[in-house]
Amino acid sequence: MDLLLHDMTARHPDSAPHIGLLLRVKGDPMSLRQRMLTHLRQHLPALPILSTTIAPGRDRWNIEEQDPDHRLHDHLLTRGQSPEDQVQRIIRTPLPRSGSRWDVHLIHGYTDDRYAVFFRTHHSLHDGAGLVHTLETLFGRADASTLRSSAVVATHAQAHPRPARSILYAVRALARNATKTAVWDDPEHPLSSERNFRWIGVPTDLLRNAARAWNCSVNDVYLAAFARAVSSWAAEHWKHAAGRDIDIAVPLNLRHPREVGAPGVYVAPVRITLPGRPLPTNQLIRCTARATAPLKSGGEREAVRWLTDKIPERVYARLTRFLITPDRATPGVSYVVLRNELRFGQDLVEEVAPLMALPEGCPLTVALTTYRTTSTACFVTDRALPGMDNLHTRWRESVEELARQEPPSPN
């Protein structure tokens, strides 16, 4: 998948395969550039990925010495502007054309005692977990162990057997990516290459309390709220999806602890189905938890990893390419938890917001990042889809509704 992403072209800069994390930091922005430049130079030896370039062939990763000076950019805002406003402008600028494909943007001036650091990278160099590891290495505790890294899924921290049923699940899960959905391929509203980027945050306790009340995971609450938001949008704007169950693609993190800082993409897109018809909340949660159950299994995850390692790269790239054709497209939905506190020197990182890429041929994607007390979602939607630019507010309202409702009595 690395080469597929590396070679991906975009008709519009909105669709470029760039991902990133925006860190909101409490501290004095005085001498920010020089401090960050020194910091990057000190930490580059611990992050070979930031000196890595991709090239076709068996030995695809090359190490080249990098100077972060020309990768570091200053952005002075005026009062009333937000870091997210500037990120939307940065998105439309290219990454460095030579060397490793990443850069860092310092955003300040919007207030006296806070600033933001936006780390952007090409998706072929980092996946979500690799990006998290890079940021935790740059701004986390120096003594954090590999197993404590947020890039490692708990079920991958130990070995798991691969029973026949798990391998059968993996085969079916990857084969589903080639099946048609016939939801997003509409001649009256052809998908475009232009995007809407929207960020929205909710208190993490809101998600956790709802998960506790409904006896499910935070991820289940997140996905159930997403399903309800898309269903309400479809009922008003998209007859092809109204009342139908919703197929989504979940990027399954397949990194082993020894690969925590490795370059490239260690995920497999797995399609699952969420309820799209109106359901009582207890049924919605139950159906969502049933759909996500295999994703929580170490055996199934290990079987998917084993199978993706066995499939020839060209075949796997073709299977993955099916996900970005309108007749087979599905929304992409991902979730990352940053377990470790981040600081730049003594300055505390208060919030972390993700940036996700939406390739051409796909309708929408959403990435949720949980850090400290806030969970921030990035919704990227195709501008050709009517009414989709407020899906993020529908999702937050759905989360609030799930947290507000009480499960029915067992009796």
N, C-alpha and C positions, 0 to 999 in steps of 0.2 A: 504493500500500500504506500510505502514511502515514495517510490518512483512515480506512482500514479498521482500523488499529491504534488510532487516536485514538478511534473510535466503539465499540470493542470493550468489551462489558460482561462482568462476571464474577459468578457467583453466590456465589463464595467468594473472599476476598482472596488466597488462594494462587495463583489463576489470573489475577491482574491482570497486564497487559502491562508489567511493570517489569523492567528489566535493570540490571546494575551491575558494578562491580569493587571488590573488597576488597583494600586495600593493607596488608600487614603491615610496620610500620616499626620500625627500631631507633633508639631515642632517648628522651630525657627528655620525658614528657608534661606537664611543668610549663607552665602558662599556654597550654595547647594551643589552647583556643577563641579567645583573642585573637590568637594568632599566625596561626591558620587564617583568621580573619575578615579580617585585614589582607592576607593572601596572596590570598584570593579577590577582594577589592576591587581589588587591584593588577592581577590577571590578567583580570578581566572584559572590559576593552576589547579584549583579544586573542582573545576567544571570543564573537563575536556569537551563536553558537548558544545560549548560556546566557541570552540576553535575548530569545529567540525564542518566540513563541506560534503555535499553529496555528489556522487558521480556514478553513472551507469556501470554495471559490471559486477563481478563476484565480490571484489573488495570495494564496496561502494562508498565507504566512509573514509575521508582523508582528513588528516589533522594539519591545519595551517595556523601559524602564529597570528593572533589578532590584536589590533590596538583598538580599545574601546572608545578612543577620542572621537572618531568620526561616526560612531554609533550613538553618541549621547547628544540629545537635543533639548534645548530650553524653550519653554512656552510661557510667556508672561501674560496672564489673563487680567481682565479688569473686574472690579466688583460686580457681583451679580451673575457672572459666568460660572459654569460648573466644569469640573474635570471631564465629565462625560461629553459635554459639548465639544471640548477640544479633542477627545478621543475620536469622535465622529469625523473630525477634520483630518486627524492623523491617519485613519484607516484608508483614506483616499490617496495617500502618498506611498511610494514604493519602498520596500525594504532595501538594504544595501545590495547592490548588484554583484559585488565581488566578495569572496570570502563567506563566512558563516552568515546565515540569514536571520539576524535578530537586531533589535535596537532598543534603546531605553529613552523615555521621554520624561522630562521633569516639568511638572505643571504647577505653577505657583502664581501668587498675586491676587487670587480671588478672596483671600483672607490673610490676616497677619500671622496667625499661629498654626497654620496648617498648609500642607502641600500634598501633591500626589505624584506617584511614580508609576508610569505605565511601561510595562515590559511587553514587547511584541515580538513574535517569532513566526517563522514559516511553519505550517502544519507538518511538513515533511520532516522537519528537524525535531519538533516536540509534539507529542500528544498531550492530553490534559494532565496525565500523571507525571510525565517528564517535565512539563512546565512547572508543576507544583514543586517537584524536587529541586529544580533550578532556583526557584524563588526562596524555598526554605534553606537552601545552601547559602544563598546570598544574604538573607536577612533573618535566618533562624539561629538557634543556639548552636554553637560550635561543637558541642558534645552530643548532639542528637544522633542516635544510632540509625543504621539503615532500616531496621525493623520498625523504628518509630516514625519513619518518613510517612507523610500522608500519601505518598505515591504508591505505597504498598497496600494492597487489599489484604485484610486480616486472613482470609482463607488461603492466600498464596504464600503466607509466611511459614506454612508447613506443607509437607508432601501429602498428596491425596491419590488414592487408587483411581484407575479409570475402568470401571465396570462397563460391560457391553451396553447397558441401558444409557449410560452417560455418553458414550461414543455415538449411539444412535440419536440421542438428543442433539449432539453437536452437528451431525450430518443434516438433520432436519432443520436446525436453526439457521445454518448457513445457506441451505437450499431455498429457504423461504424468501431470501433476498431477491431471488430471480422471479418470483411470482408477481403478477400484475395486481394493482390495487384499484385502478380505474376511478380514482377519487379526484386527483389533482390535474388530470389531463383534459382541460376544457378549451375547445377552440374559441369560445367567446372571451375567455380570460387566459390567454397563453402566459405561462410563467416567464418572468423577465430576469434580467441580471441586476436590477436595482433593488436596494434593500432599505428597510426601516430598522434602525437599531434603538431598542428601548431597554432601559435598566429599571429595576424596581426591587426594593428590599422589604423583607418582613422580619419581625423578631423571631429568632431561632426558637425561642420558647413556645411561640405560637404553633410551629410545626411539631415540636416535641410533645407538647401537651395534647395536641390532637392525636398524635401517634399513640400516646399512652392511653388515651380515652378509648380509641378504636382498636387497641391491641394489634398494632401493625408497626411498620417501620416509618421513619421520617420520609424515606424515598417513596413509600406507598402513598403517603399523604400528598407529597409533591406531585406525583403522577395522577392521582385521583383528581386533584384540583385542576391539573392540566387537562385531563379528559373532560371535565365538566365545563371548563372555559372554552375549549374547542367546540364542544357540542352546542353551547349556547350561541357561539359565533356562527356555526354552520346553519343553525335553525333560521338565522336572520339573513345570511349572506351567501351560503354555498349549498345549493340543493343536492349536489352530488354526495355530500357527506352527512346531510341532515338525517338524524336517527340511526346512522350506521355506526358500527363499532370502529374504533380508531386504531389503525396499525401505526406503531412508532418504531424507530430504530434506536436501540440503546447501545452505546459503545462500551463493550465489555472490556474492562481493564485486565490484560493478561500478563502484566509485568511480574516477574519473579524478583525476590529481593536482590539477587546478584545483578539485575538489569535496571536497578532503580535510577541510575543516571545515564543510561545508554541513549544514544540518539535514535530517532525513528519512531515509528508508530507501532505500539504494542497493544492495539485494541482490535476487537472484531465486532462489527455491527451485527447485533442480534435483534430480529424483529419480534415484537410482542404485540398483543392486541388488548386494548383498553375498552371499557364499555363506552359506547357513544350514545346510547338511548337513555332517556331520563330514568333514573333509578333512585330508590331511597338510599340514603347515605350508607347504611349498613351493607346493602348489597353492592354498592359501588366500591366500597373499601374491600369487601370480600373478593370480588372479581379482580380487582387490581392486585391484591396480595397473591392471589392464585397465579396471575400472569407473571409476576416477578419472582415467584418461588425458585425456579431453576437458576436464576441469576445469583441467588444467595448461596448456592451450593458449591463447595470447593471442588467436588468431583466433576460436576458439569463444566465449571470454568476450566479446570485442568484438561478436560476432554476437548473443549473448543481450542485451547492453546495447542494441544497435541495435533489436532486435525489441521489447523492453519499452518503449522510447521511442515506438515506432510504435503499439502497442496502446492503444486508448482506455482511460482509467483505469477506467471501470465494468466493462469486459470483463476487464481484468487483475485487478481486485479479486475478480471472480467466480471466476476461475481459482484465485486464491490461497485463496479461501474453501473450495474443495474440500479443501484440505489439512487443514482442521480439522473435518471430518465423520468420524465413526467408521468408515464403510464405505470411506473413501478415505484414512484417516489413515496417516501413516508417522512413525517416530521422526525427530526433527530432530537433526542432528549437525554441530557447528561447531568450528572451530579457529582460534585467533589467536596469533600470535607477537609479543611486544613486544621489539623489537630494541634499544631505547634504555633506558639506566639511568634510574631515577626517584629523586628525592630531594625531601624537604620541608625546605627550608633545607639544613642539613648532615646531616640524618637520612636514612639510606639506606633505601629501600624494598627489603626482602629477598625478599618473595614477593607474588604477585598471584593472586587467586582470582576467578573470574567468577561472576556470578549470571545465570541464563537464565530466560526466561519460558516457561511451558507453557500454551498456551490450552486452553480447554475443547474436548473432542472429540479431543484428541491423547493418545497413551499415555505418551510419555516424550520427553525431550530431554536432550542432554548437550553441554556446551561445555568445551573444553580451552583453557587459556591457558598458553603457555610464556614464562617470564621468568627470566632468569639461569639458575640450576642446577636449577630445579624446574618441573615441568609439573603444573598443578592442574586437575582436572576437577570440574565441577558437574553432578551427575546430578539431574534433576527428574523424578519418576515419579508416575503416578496411583496414589493410595492404594487404588483399587479392584482393582488388579492384584496377585494373590497372589504373595508372595515377591519382588516387584520392588524392595523397599527395600534389598536387599543387592547390587543389580546393580553398584554401584561397586566392591565388593570382588572380584566375579567379573572385572571388567574389569582391575583391577590384577594379579590372578593370571594373567590371559591375557597381559598385557604382560610379566610376569616370565617366563612360559613361552616366549614368542617370543624374548626376549633370551637365554634359557638354551640354547635349541636351536641346533644348528649345521646349516647348509644341507648337503644331500647332496653328495657329490663329483660333479663334472661327468661323471666316468666311470661 
